[in-house]
Amino acid sequence: MPVAAAYPPRAAMFMSVPLRERTNLAHRIIWAREDESMTRAHVITGGFGAGKTTAIRWLMSHKPENEFWVVILNEFTDAGLDALSVAESARGNYDVRLVAGGCLCCIGELEFGKQLRDILKVLKPARLLIEPSGAGHAADIVDELATYEAQQALHLDSVICLVDALDAVRILRMREANEWSQIQSADVLLMSKSDLAGESERETFAAIAAAQYPAKRYVGTCSGGALPAQAMLRYSRNSGFSLVREDAASAPTTAEFAIAGLAGGETQLSQLGLWAVSWTLPRELTFSRVVIEPRVNWLLDAYQPWLRRFKAVFRTGPGPSWLIQSHGRGLSGEDSAYRRDSRLEIVMGARPTEVFLDAWRAMLRDAALAPRH
């Protein structure tokens, strides 16, 4: 199973090095800081027993000794065993904070907010690692961190979800809401305990990754808590495609898309007799389902002979995002925990005309709700 469709530049350098030399190079790649003045945050989520604490212990034992890092651990009980194990493995300057007795997204929300404000205002660490409990909703934590990111108090570099290789079959079959939302909210999807995985588990994990929209920025594996370098890179909003694969022979073109006083992006791509267009829309915007649903249904019907695939995810308020899709007939929708932005992607069997593009642009602008200030 290929672990990623494309590597970022630093990741490509990493993958060109012989395996035995990667560990030391990985440390240099992971810990490179692009902005010394701002805390870089990472959320490491996943189900119970997926290896979240083991991954944080590995990170803390490999961090630069001269950097100050803070970890926020969320435990259902107040025993603090995970906090103790993380502290024992850490090197250099660090602080481990425990939010016990409930999920960060519900019962522990107020305590998490208090801890976060104190950490960013007083401690100002180089890195902030956050581990929600296995029952936590990572998307709500992403929303909280995005508020601080908008205030330039931190960079939310990556949301990492670990999927236990030995539990992958059940996760795909059941699609339990909480576990699936953890996967949806992530930028990076990793199969943990990969050393124990057989071909069936690997195929199942690949199916989990393939079911996500938008596509994950990086898909890979880990064992013993050792995260790949790509997991700790900074993943900003991506204007690429999920429904078609980009390659050097068909480089996409992107232009600014003005909407509700903000700047989004419109990207077009031609490949193997197919044409694709996508819109990436600012995270600050929310969209009206009342406007979107009838207009999208009308557009899908009007252009049905040429449409091959359609998918979109819209932030529609403080709750879950709205994922809608069509393979040429009808429109289906469901909740999604994806929070990075809103986006729409269309694949066609004919070149899109300006009339076609203007109709979709108008729908998006009409459905956009002005951001609250």
TORRO-528762 format. One record per residue: residue in three letters; x, y, z of N, C-alpha, C in turn. Coordinates in steps of 0.05 Angstrom, whole numbers, always signed. Layout:
<recs>
> residuo;n_c1;n_c2;n_c3;ca_c1;ca_c2;ca_c3;c_c1;c_c2;c_c3
> ALA;X;Y;Z;X;Y;Z;X;Y;Z;
...
</recs>
This chain:
<recs>
> residuo;n_c1;n_c2;n_c3;ca_c1;ca_c2;ca_c3;c_c1;c_c2;c_c3
> MET;+17;-24;+0;+0;+0;+0;+17;+25;+0;
> PRO;+14;+43;-20;+30;+68;-19;+22;+84;+5;
> VAL;+41;+95;+19;+35;+110;+44;+27;+138;+38;
> ALA;+32;+150;+15;+24;+177;+10;+24;+181;-21;
> ALA;+4;+197;-30;+3;+203;-58;+26;+222;-67;
> ALA;+33;+240;-49;+55;+259;-55;+67;+268;-29;
> TYR;+94;+271;-29;+107;+280;-5;+113;+310;-7;
> PRO;+110;+325;+15;+119;+352;+15;+150;+352;+11;
> PRO;+161;+376;+4;+190;+377;-3;+208;+365;+18;
> ARG;+204;+372;+44;+221;+361;+64;+217;+331;+68;
> ALA;+192;+322;+64;+186;+293;+66;+200;+278;+43;
> ALA;+200;+290;+19;+213;+277;-4;+242;+273;+2;
> MET;+255;+294;+14;+283;+291;+21;+287;+268;+41;
> PHE;+269;+266;+60;+270;+245;+80;+268;+217;+67;
> MET;+250;+214;+48;+246;+188;+36;+268;+179;+18;
> SER;+285;+198;+9;+307;+191;-9;+332;+181;+6;
> VAL;+331;+182;+33;+354;+173;+49;+351;+143;+56;
> PRO;+372;+128;+57;+370;+99;+64;+357;+96;+92;
> LEU;+342;+75;+95;+326;+71;+119;+342;+73;+145;
> ARG;+366;+62;+145;+381;+62;+170;+390;+89;+179;
> GLU;+390;+109;+160;+399;+136;+166;+375;+155;+172;
> ARG;+350;+144;+170;+328;+162;+172;+322;+173;+200;
> THR;+328;+157;+221;+321;+165;+247;+332;+192;+255;
> ASN;+358;+196;+252;+371;+221;+259;+361;+244;+241;
> LEU;+359;+238;+215;+349;+259;+197;+320;+266;+204;
> ALA;+304;+247;+211;+276;+252;+219;+275;+272;+241;
> HIS;+292;+269;+261;+292;+288;+283;+297;+317;+274;
> ARG;+316;+320;+255;+323;+347;+246;+299;+358;+230;
> ILE;+286;+341;+214;+263;+351;+198;+240;+359;+216;
> ILE;+233;+341;+235;+210;+345;+252;+213;+371;+269;
> TRP;+237;+375;+280;+240;+397;+299;+247;+423;+287;
> ALA;+250;+425;+260;+256;+450;+248;+234;+470;+252;
> ARG;+240;+493;+263;+220;+513;+269;+221;+536;+249;
> GLU;+197;+541;+236;+196;+562;+216;+190;+589;+228;
> ASP;+178;+590;+251;+171;+615;+264;+176;+613;+294;
> GLU;+198;+625;+303;+207;+622;+330;+188;+635;+351;
> SER;+171;+653;+341;+155;+669;+360;+129;+656;+367;
> MET;+121;+635;+354;+94;+624;+357;+95;+594;+365;
> THR;+78;+586;+383;+76;+558;+391;+65;+542;+368;
> ARG;+78;+519;+364;+68;+500;+343;+53;+478;+357;
> ALA;+27;+474;+350;+10;+455;+364;+4;+431;+347;
> HIS;+2;+408;+360;-5;+383;+347;-26;+368;+364;
> VAL;-47;+358;+352;-67;+342;+365;-62;+313;+357;
> ILE;-60;+295;+377;-56;+267;+371;-80;+252;+382;
> THR;-97;+242;+363;-122;+230;+371;-123;+201;+362;
> GLY;-145;+188;+369;-148;+159;+363;-164;+145;+385;
> GLY;-172;+121;+380;-188;+106;+399;-171;+97;+423;
> PHE;-185;+85;+442;-171;+73;+465;-152;+51;+456;
> GLY;-127;+53;+466;-108;+33;+459;-95;+36;+432;
> ALA;-99;+58;+418;-88;+62;+392;-58;+69;+393;
> GLY;-49;+78;+416;-20;+84;+419;-14;+114;+421;
> LYS;-34;+130;+429;-30;+159;+430;-8;+167;+450;
> THR;-11;+156;+475;+8;+163;+495;+36;+153;+489;
> THR;+37;+129;+476;+63;+118;+468;+76;+137;+448;
> ALA;+60;+148;+429;+71;+166;+409;+81;+192;+423;
> ILE;+67;+202;+442;+75;+226;+456;+101;+221;+472;
> ARG;+102;+198;+485;+127;+190;+499;+151;+190;+480;
> TRP;+147;+179;+456;+168;+178;+436;+177;+206;+428;
> LEU;+157;+224;+423;+163;+251;+416;+178;+265;+438;
> MET;+170;+262;+463;+183;+276;+485;+211;+266;+490;
> SER;+215;+240;+484;+242;+229;+488;+261;+237;+466;
> HIS;+251;+248;+444;+268;+255;+421;+268;+285;+417;
> LYS;+255;+301;+433;+253;+330;+429;+280;+343;+434;
> PRO;+285;+366;+422;+310;+381;+429;+311;+388;+458;
> GLU;+333;+383;+471;+335;+389;+500;+332;+418;+507;
> ASN;+340;+436;+488;+339;+464;+494;+312;+477;+488;
> GLU;+292;+461;+479;+265;+472;+474;+246;+465;+496;
> PHE;+228;+483;+502;+208;+479;+523;+182;+469;+510;
> TRP;+174;+445;+517;+149;+434;+506;+129;+430;+528;
> VAL;+103;+431;+521;+82;+426;+539;+63;+405;+528;
> VAL;+54;+386;+545;+35;+366;+537;+10;+369;+553;
> ILE;-13;+368;+540;-39;+366;+554;-50;+339;+549;
> LEU;-54;+324;+570;-65;+297;+569;-93;+297;+581;
> ASN;-111;+283;+567;-139;+281;+577;-144;+252;+585;
> GLU;-150;+248;+610;-156;+221;+620;-183;+220;+633;
> PHE;-197;+198;+631;-224;+195;+643;-222;+194;+673;
> THR;-200;+185;+684;-197;+184;+713;-176;+204;+721;
> ASP;-173;+208;+747;-152;+227;+757;-127;+213;+767;
> ALA;-123;+188;+758;-100;+173;+767;-74;+184;+757;
> GLY;-75;+196;+733;-52;+209;+721;-29;+190;+713;
> LEU;-36;+165;+707;-15;+146;+700;-2;+153;+673;
> ASP;-17;+163;+654;-6;+171;+628;+13;+195;+632;
> ALA;+5;+214;+649;+21;+237;+654;+48;+229;+666;
> LEU;+48;+210;+684;+73;+201;+696;+91;+187;+676;
> SER;+79;+171;+658;+95;+157;+639;+107;+176;+619;
> VAL;+93;+197;+611;+103;+217;+593;+126;+233;+606;
> ALA;+122;+241;+631;+143;+256;+645;+168;+239;+648;
> GLU;+166;+213;+653;+189;+196;+656;+206;+194;+630;
> SER;+192;+197;+608;+206;+193;+582;+218;+220;+571;
> ALA;+209;+242;+582;+216;+268;+570;+245;+275;+576;
> ARG;+257;+291;+558;+283;+302;+563;+283;+332;+560;
> GLY;+301;+346;+573;+302;+375;+571;+279;+388;+586;
> ASN;+272;+412;+578;+251;+428;+591;+223;+420;+581;
> TYR;+205;+415;+599;+178;+407;+592;+159;+412;+615;
> ASP;+133;+411;+608;+112;+411;+628;+90;+393;+618;
> VAL;+79;+377;+636;+57;+359;+629;+32;+367;+645;
> ARG;+11;+373;+631;-14;+381;+644;-35;+359;+641;
> LEU;-50;+354;+662;-70;+333;+661;-98;+346;+664;
> VAL;-116;+339;+645;-144;+346;+648;-159;+320;+652;
> ALA;-168;+315;+677;-179;+289;+684;-209;+291;+688;
> GLY;-222;+268;+687;-250;+266;+695;-271;+271;+673;
> GLY;-262;+273;+649;-281;+277;+627;-267;+286;+602;
> CYS;-282;+285;+579;-270;+292;+553;-264;+322;+552;
> LEU;-243;+329;+537;-236;+357;+533;-259;+372;+519;
> CYS;-275;+357;+503;-295;+370;+486;-322;+374;+501;
> CYS;-324;+363;+526;-350;+366;+540;-345;+373;+569;
> ILE;-343;+352;+586;-340;+357;+615;-315;+373;+621;
> GLY;-293;+366;+608;-268;+379;+613;-263;+404;+597;
> GLU;-283;+414;+582;-279;+437;+564;-269;+462;+578;
> LEU;-281;+469;+601;-274;+493;+615;-245;+491;+625;
> GLU;-238;+468;+636;-211;+464;+647;-190;+465;+624;
> PHE;-197;+453;+601;-179;+454;+578;-175;+482;+569;
> GLY;-197;+498;+567;-194;+526;+559;-177;+542;+578;
> LYS;-180;+537;+604;-164;+551;+624;-134;+544;+621;
> GLN;-129;+518;+618;-101;+508;+615;-89;+520;+590;
> LEU;-104;+520;+568;-94;+530;+543;-87;+560;+544;
> ARG;-104;+575;+556;-98;+604;+558;-73;+609;+575;
> ASP;-70;+594;+597;-47;+597;+614;-21;+589;+600;
> ILE;-23;+568;+585;+1;+558;+571;+10;+578;+550;
> LEU;-9;+588;+534;-1;+606;+512;+7;+634;+522;
> LYS;-6;+643;+544;+0;+670;+554;+25;+671;+571;
> VAL;+29;+650;+588;+50;+651;+608;+74;+634;+599;
> LEU;+69;+609;+592;+91;+591;+586;+103;+594;+559;
> LYS;+86;+599;+539;+95;+603;+511;+114;+582;+501;
> PRO;+106;+557;+501;+124;+535;+493;+130;+535;+463;
> ALA;+152;+522;+456;+158;+518;+428;+138;+499;+415;
> ARG;+131;+478;+429;+111;+459;+419;+90;+453;+440;
> LEU;+66;+448;+431;+44;+440;+448;+32;+414;+436;
> LEU;+33;+393;+452;+22;+367;+443;-4;+362;+459;
> ILE;-25;+356;+446;-51;+352;+459;-61;+324;+453;
> GLU;-67;+309;+474;-78;+282;+470;-106;+281;+483;
> PRO;-127;+281;+466;-154;+277;+477;-157;+248;+486;
> SER;-177;+243;+502;-183;+216;+510;-193;+200;+486;
> GLY;-193;+174;+488;-203;+157;+466;-232;+162;+459;
> ALA;-247;+174;+478;-275;+179;+473;-280;+208;+465;
> GLY;-258;+224;+461;-261;+252;+456;-267;+258;+426;
> HIS;-279;+282;+422;-285;+291;+395;-263;+311;+387;
> ALA;-244;+302;+371;-222;+319;+364;-230;+344;+349;
> ALA;-252;+343;+334;-261;+366;+318;-267;+390;+335;
> ASP;-278;+386;+359;-284;+409;+377;-258;+421;+387;
> ILE;-237;+405;+391;-211;+415;+400;-199;+431;+377;
> VAL;-201;+421;+352;-191;+435;+329;-204;+463;+327;
> ASP;-230;+464;+332;-244;+490;+331;-233;+509;+352;
> GLU;-228;+499;+376;-217;+515;+398;-189;+526;+390;
> LEU;-173;+508;+380;-146;+517;+372;-146;+536;+348;
> ALA;-165;+532;+330;-167;+550;+307;-173;+579;+316;
> THR;-187;+582;+338;-193;+609;+349;-167;+622;+357;
> TYR;-149;+608;+370;-124;+619;+378;-105;+623;+354;
> GLU;-108;+606;+334;-92;+609;+310;-100;+634;+296;
> ALA;-126;+641;+295;-135;+665;+282;-124;+690;+297;
> GLN;-119;+687;+323;-108;+709;+339;-77;+709;+338;
> GLN;-66;+691;+322;-37;+688;+319;-23;+682;+346;
> ALA;-37;+666;+362;-25;+656;+387;-12;+629;+384;
> LEU;-18;+615;+363;-5;+589;+357;-9;+582;+328;
> HIS;+6;+562;+319;+2;+549;+293;-9;+521;+299;
> LEU;-32;+514;+288;-41;+487;+289;-29;+472;+266;
> ASP;-6;+459;+271;+10;+446;+250;-4;+422;+239;
> SER;-12;+403;+256;-23;+378;+246;-42;+365;+267;
> VAL;-63;+353;+257;-80;+336;+272;-75;+307;+263;
> ILE;-66;+290;+281;-56;+263;+275;-76;+243;+287;
> CYS;-86;+225;+271;-103;+204;+282;-90;+177;+278;
> LEU;-88;+162;+300;-77;+135;+300;-99;+115;+299;
> VAL;-97;+96;+280;-117;+75;+277;-103;+49;+284;
> ASP;-112;+36;+305;-100;+10;+314;-104;-11;+292;
> ALA;-81;-21;+282;-82;-41;+260;-100;-64;+267;
> LEU;-100;-73;+292;-115;-97;+301;-144;-91;+305;
> ASP;-152;-65;+303;-180;-57;+307;-192;-45;+281;
> ALA;-176;-45;+260;-184;-31;+235;-209;-44;+223;
> VAL;-211;-70;+223;-234;-83;+211;-260;-75;+225;
> ARG;-260;-74;+251;-284;-66;+266;-290;-37;+260;
> ILE;-270;-20;+260;-274;+9;+255;-287;+14;+228;
> LEU;-278;+0;+208;-289;+4;+181;-318;-7;+180;
> ARG;-322;-30;+192;-348;-43;+191;-369;-27;+207;
> MET;-362;-18;+231;-381;-5;+248;-384;+25;+243;
> ARG;-362;+38;+235;-362;+67;+230;-375;+81;+254;
> GLU;-367;+73;+278;-378;+85;+302;-372;+115;+301;
> ALA;-392;+131;+309;-392;+160;+304;-367;+174;+315;
> ASN;-360;+167;+340;-337;+181;+352;-311;+173;+339;
> GLU;-306;+148;+334;-282;+139;+321;-279;+151;+292;
> TRP;-302;+151;+278;-301;+161;+251;-296;+191;+250;
> SER;-307;+205;+270;-302;+234;+271;-273;+240;+277;
> GLN;-260;+223;+293;-231;+227;+298;-216;+225;+272;
> ILE;-223;+205;+256;-210;+201;+230;-215;+225;+211;
> GLN;-240;+234;+210;-247;+255;+192;-233;+281;+199;
> SER;-229;+286;+224;-217;+312;+233;-187;+314;+228;
> ALA;-174;+292;+221;-145;+291;+220;-134;+300;+194;
> ASP;-110;+312;+195;-94;+318;+171;-78;+293;+163;
> VAL;-68;+279;+184;-50;+256;+180;-64;+231;+192;
> LEU;-64;+210;+176;-76;+185;+185;-55;+163;+185;
> LEU;-50;+151;+209;-29;+131;+212;-41;+105;+223;
> MET;-32;+83;+212;-38;+57;+223;-18;+50;+244;
> SER;-26;+49;+269;-8;+43;+291;-5;+12;+294;
> LYS;+16;+4;+308;+22;-25;+311;+24;-39;+284;
> SER;+37;-25;+265;+39;-36;+238;+56;-61;+238;
> ASP;+73;-65;+258;+89;-89;+259;+73;-114;+264;
> LEU;+48;-110;+274;+30;-132;+279;+9;-136;+257;
> ALA;+10;-119;+237;-11;-120;+216;-4;-139;+194;
> GLY;-25;-154;+186;-23;-171;+162;-34;-158;+138;
> GLU;-36;-172;+116;-46;-160;+91;-75;-151;+94;
> SER;-91;-166;+108;-119;-159;+112;-122;-133;+127;
> GLU;-106;-129;+148;-107;-104;+164;-98;-81;+147;
> ARG;-77;-85;+131;-67;-63;+114;-87;-55;+93;
> GLU;-101;-75;+81;-121;-69;+61;-145;-54;+74;
> THR;-152;-62;+98;-174;-49;+112;-167;-20;+119;
> PHE;-142;-16;+128;-134;+12;+134;-134;+29;+109;
> ALA;-125;+17;+86;-126;+32;+61;-154;+39;+53;
> ALA;-173;+22;+59;-201;+27;+53;-212;+50;+71;
> ILE;-203;+51;+96;-211;+72;+114;-201;+99;+103;
> ALA;-176;+99;+95;-164;+124;+84;-178;+133;+58;
> ALA;-184;+113;+41;-197;+120;+15;-225;+131;+19;
> ALA;-238;+125;+41;-265;+134;+46;-267;+163;+55;
> GLN;-244;+176;+60;-244;+203;+71;-245;+225;+50;
> TYR;-260;+245;+56;-261;+269;+40;-260;+294;+58;
> PRO;-242;+312;+53;-220;+312;+33;-200;+290;+39;
> ALA;-184;+283;+19;-163;+263;+24;-144;+273;+45;
> LYS;-133;+254;+60;-114;+261;+81;-88;+272;+68;
> ARG;-75;+291;+82;-51;+303;+72;-28;+283;+73;
> TYR;-29;+264;+92;-9;+243;+92;-22;+218;+105;
> VAL;-16;+195;+92;-26;+169;+102;-1;+151;+105;
> GLY;+2;+139;+128;+26;+123;+133;+22;+104;+156;
> THR;+44;+94;+167;+44;+74;+188;+63;+82;+210;
> CYS;+60;+70;+234;+79;+74;+255;+78;+50;+274;
> SER;+99;+45;+288;+100;+24;+308;+118;+33;+331;
> GLY;+112;+23;+355;+128;+31;+378;+126;+61;+384;
> GLY;+106;+75;+374;+103;+103;+379;+120;+121;+362;
> ALA;+137;+110;+345;+155;+126;+328;+140;+138;+304;
> LEU;+133;+163;+306;+118;+176;+285;+136;+183;+262;
> PRO;+126;+181;+237;+142;+189;+214;+145;+219;+214;
> ALA;+166;+229;+201;+171;+258;+200;+148;+273;+189;
> GLN;+134;+262;+169;+112;+276;+156;+90;+282;+174;
> ALA;+86;+267;+196;+64;+272;+214;+67;+299;+229;
> MET;+91;+309;+231;+96;+333;+247;+102;+357;+230;
> LEU;+97;+356;+204;+100;+379;+187;+76;+398;+191;
> ARG;+78;+422;+181;+57;+441;+182;+38;+438;+158;
> TYR;+13;+432;+163;-6;+428;+142;-26;+451;+141;
> SER;-22;+469;+122;-40;+492;+119;-62;+484;+100;
> ARG;-80;+502;+94;-102;+496;+76;-92;+488;+49;
> ASN;-103;+466;+38;-93;+454;+13;-114;+459;-9;
> SER;-105;+470;-32;-124;+475;-53;-124;+453;-75;
> GLY;-113;+430;-68;-111;+408;-88;-136;+393;-91;
> PHE;-134;+369;-104;-157;+352;-110;-156;+327;-94;
> SER;-180;+316;-88;-183;+291;-75;-194;+269;-93;
> LEU;-210;+278;-113;-224;+259;-130;-208;+250;-154;
> VAL;-187;+265;-161;-169;+258;-182;-141;+261;-172;
> ARG;-122;+246;-184;-94;+247;-176;-79;+266;-193;
> GLU;-65;+285;-180;-49;+304;-195;-22;+292;-203;
> ASP;-11;+299;-226;+15;+291;-234;+29;+313;-250;
> ALA;+54;+309;-256;+70;+330;-268;+59;+337;-296;
> ALA;+47;+317;-309;+37;+321;-337;+12;+338;-338;
> SER;-1;+342;-315;-27;+357;-315;-28;+375;-291;
> ALA;-9;+394;-290;-8;+412;-267;-33;+429;-265;
> PRO;-45;+431;-241;-69;+447;-238;-63;+477;-239;
> THR;-83;+493;-245;-80;+522;-244;-100;+532;-223;
> THR;-90;+550;-206;-106;+561;-184;-108;+591;-187;
> ALA;-132;+602;-182;-137;+630;-182;-152;+638;-157;
> GLU;-150;+662;-149;-165;+671;-125;-194;+672;-130;
> PHE;-210;+664;-111;-239;+665;-113;-250;+682;-90;
> ALA;-261;+705;-98;-271;+724;-78;-299;+716;-69;
> ILE;-303;+715;-42;-329;+706;-32;-333;+719;-5;
> ALA;-355;+733;-2;-363;+746;+23;-341;+763;+35;
> GLY;-326;+777;+18;-305;+795;+27;-279;+781;+35;
> LEU;-278;+755;+30;-254;+740;+37;-243;+727;+11;
> ALA;-219;+715;+13;-206;+702;-10;-205;+672;-7;
> GLY;-218;+658;-26;-215;+630;-28;-199;+623;-52;
> GLY;-201;+599;-62;-186;+591;-85;-202;+574;-104;
> GLU;-198;+577;-130;-211;+560;-151;-189;+547;-167;
> THR;-190;+521;-168;-169;+505;-182;-181;+488;-203;
> GLN;-168;+487;-227;-177;+471;-249;-155;+452;-258;
> LEU;-163;+429;-269;-144;+408;-277;-156;+393;-300;
> SER;-139;+387;-320;-148;+370;-342;-130;+345;-342;
> GLN;-142;+321;-345;-126;+297;-343;-140;+273;-355;
> LEU;-127;+260;-374;-137;+235;-386;-166;+237;-394;
> GLY;-173;+258;-408;-201;+261;-418;-221;+270;-397;
> LEU;-212;+276;-373;-229;+286;-352;-221;+315;-345;
> TRP;-241;+330;-335;-236;+357;-326;-246;+359;-297;
> ALA;-230;+372;-280;-238;+375;-252;-235;+404;-244;
> VAL;-253;+413;-227;-252;+440;-216;-258;+438;-186;
> SER;-244;+453;-170;-249;+453;-141;-248;+481;-130;
> TRP;-264;+485;-109;-263;+511;-95;-256;+505;-66;
> THR;-236;+519;-56;-228;+518;-27;-236;+544;-15;
> LEU;-252;+542;+6;-266;+566;+17;-257;+572;+45;
> PRO;-255;+598;+52;-244;+605;+78;-258;+592;+102;
> ARG;-242;+584;+121;-253;+571;+145;-272;+590;+160;
> GLU;-268;+616;+158;-285;+635;+173;-314;+635;+164;
> LEU;-319;+625;+140;-346;+625;+129;-362;+601;+137;
> THR;-388;+605;+141;-407;+583;+143;-427;+586;+120;
> PHE;-440;+564;+114;-457;+563;+90;-485;+553;+97;
> SER;-505;+563;+82;-533;+556;+87;-541;+531;+72;
> ARG;-550;+511;+87;-560;+487;+74;-585;+493;+57;
> VAL;-601;+511;+67;-626;+518;+53;-621;+529;+25;
> VAL;-598;+542;+21;-591;+552;-5;-577;+530;-21;
> ILE;-559;+516;-9;-542;+496;-23;-558;+473;-35;
> GLU;-575;+460;-18;-588;+435;-27;-604;+438;-52;
> PRO;-623;+457;-54;-638;+458;-80;-621;+467;-103;
> ARG;-602;+486;-98;-586;+495;-121;-568;+473;-131;
> VAL;-555;+458;-113;-537;+436;-122;-553;+415;-136;
> ASN;-577;+408;-126;-594;+388;-140;-601;+397;-168;
> TRP;-607;+423;-171;-614;+433;-197;-590;+432;-216;
> LEU;-566;+440;-206;-542;+440;-222;-534;+411;-230;
> LEU;-537;+392;-211;-531;+364;-218;-549;+354;-239;
> ASP;-575;+360;-237;-594;+351;-258;-588;+364;-285;
> ALA;-582;+390;-285;-577;+405;-309;-553;+395;-324;
> TYR;-532;+387;-310;-507;+379;-322;-501;+349;-319;
> GLN;-522;+333;-313;-519;+305;-307;-504;+289;-329;
> PRO;-509;+294;-355;-495;+278;-376;-464;+281;-375;
> TRP;-454;+303;-364;-425;+308;-364;-412;+303;-337;
> LEU;-428;+302;-316;-416;+299;-289;-408;+270;-284;
> ARG;-384;+266;-272;-375;+240;-264;-376;+237;-233;
> ARG;-365;+257;-219;-366;+256;-190;-369;+284;-179;
> PHE;-381;+286;-156;-384;+311;-141;-382;+306;-112;
> LYS;-366;+321;-98;-364;+319;-69;-360;+347;-58;
> ALA;-370;+352;-34;-366;+378;-21;-369;+374;+9;
> VAL;-355;+391;+24;-359;+392;+53;-361;+422;+61;
> PHE;-382;+428;+75;-388;+456;+83;-390;+458;+113;
> ARG;-377;+479;+124;-382;+487;+151;-409;+502;+152;
> THR;-427;+492;+167;-454;+503;+167;-461;+515;+195;
> GLY;-442;+516;+213;-447;+527;+239;-428;+515;+259;
> PRO;-433;+518;+285;-414;+509;+305;-413;+479;+308;
> GLY;-433;+464;+298;-433;+435;+300;-418;+422;+277;
> PRO;-426;+397;+270;-412;+383;+249;-414;+397;+222;
> SER;-394;+392;+206;-395;+402;+178;-414;+383;+163;
> TRP;-421;+391;+138;-440;+377;+122;-426;+366;+97;
> LEU;-424;+340;+95;-411;+326;+72;-433;+317;+53;
> ILE;-432;+326;+28;-451;+318;+8;-436;+307;-17;
> GLN;-449;+289;-31;-436;+277;-54;-456;+266;-74;
> SER;-446;+262;-99;-462;+249;-119;-443;+237;-140;
> HIS;-452;+214;-150;-436;+200;-171;-452;+202;-197;
> GLY;-468;+223;-200;-482;+227;-225;-512;+225;-222;
> ARG;-522;+212;-200;-551;+209;-196;-557;+215;-167;
> GLY;-572;+236;-162;-581;+242;-135;-559;+254;-118;
> LEU;-567;+264;-95;-549;+277;-76;-553;+264;-49;
> SER;-531;+256;-36;-533;+245;-9;-516;+262;+10;
> GLY;-523;+262;+35;-509;+279;+54;-506;+265;+81;
> GLU;-486;+274;+96;-481;+263;+123;-464;+283;+138;
> ASP;-463;+281;+165;-446;+298;+181;-417;+290;+177;
> SER;-399;+310;+180;-370;+305;+179;-356;+321;+201;
> ALA;-335;+310;+211;-319;+325;+232;-296;+341;+219;
> TYR;-295;+342;+193;-274;+358;+180;-278;+387;+186;
> ARG;-257;+402;+195;-260;+429;+204;-241;+449;+191;
> ARG;-222;+441;+175;-202;+459;+166;-213;+481;+148;
> ASP;-233;+476;+132;-244;+495;+113;-270;+484;+102;
> SER;-282;+497;+82;-303;+486;+66;-292;+483;+38;
> ARG;-302;+463;+23;-292;+458;-4;-312;+442;-21;
> LEU;-309;+445;-47;-326;+432;-66;-309;+423;-89;
> GLU;-315;+399;-100;-299;+387;-121;-317;+373;-141;
> ILE;-312;+378;-167;-329;+367;-188;-310;+354;-209;
> VAL;-317;+330;-219;-302;+317;-241;-322;+314;-264;
> MET;-314;+322;-288;-331;+321;-311;-318;+307;-334;
> GLY;-335;+298;-353;-325;+285;-378;-323;+305;-401;
> ALA;-327;+331;-395;-324;+351;-416;-313;+376;-403;
> ARG;-300;+393;-419;-289;+418;-409;-310;+436;-398;
> PRO;-307;+446;-373;-328;+464;-362;-329;+490;-377;
> THR;-353;+499;-383;-356;+525;-396;-357;+547;-375;
> GLU;-355;+572;-383;-357;+594;-365;-385;+596;-353;
> VAL;-405;+589;-369;-432;+589;-358;-435;+569;-335;
> PHE;-423;+545;-339;-423;+524;-318;-409;+534;-293;
> LEU;-385;+545;-297;-369;+555;-274;-383;+578;-260;
> ASP;-395;+596;-275;-409;+619;-262;-433;+610;-246;
> ALA;-446;+589;-255;-469;+579;-240;-461;+568;-213;
> TRP;-438;+553;-212;-428;+543;-186;-417;+565;-169;
> ARG;-403;+584;-181;-393;+607;-166;-415;+622;-153;
> ALA;-437;+627;-168;-459;+642;-157;-473;+627;-134;
> MET;-475;+600;-137;-487;+585;-115;-471;+588;-89;
> LEU;-444;+586;-92;-427;+588;-68;-429;+615;-55;
> ARG;-429;+636;-71;-430;+663;-60;-458;+669;-48;
> ASP;-479;+658;-60;-506;+662;-49;-509;+647;-22;
> ALA;-496;+624;-20;-499;+607;+4;-481;+616;+27;
> ALA;-460;+632;+22;-441;+640;+42;-453;+660;+61;
> LEU;-449;+655;+87;-458;+673;+108;-435;+689;+117;
> ALA;-438;+715;+119;-416;+733;+127;-405;+725;+154;
> PRO;-378;+724;+157;-367;+716;+183;-373;+736;+204;
> ARG;-376;+726;+229;-381;+744;+252;-354;+755;+262;
> HIS;-355;+780;+269;-330;+793;+279;-332;+798;+309;
</recs>
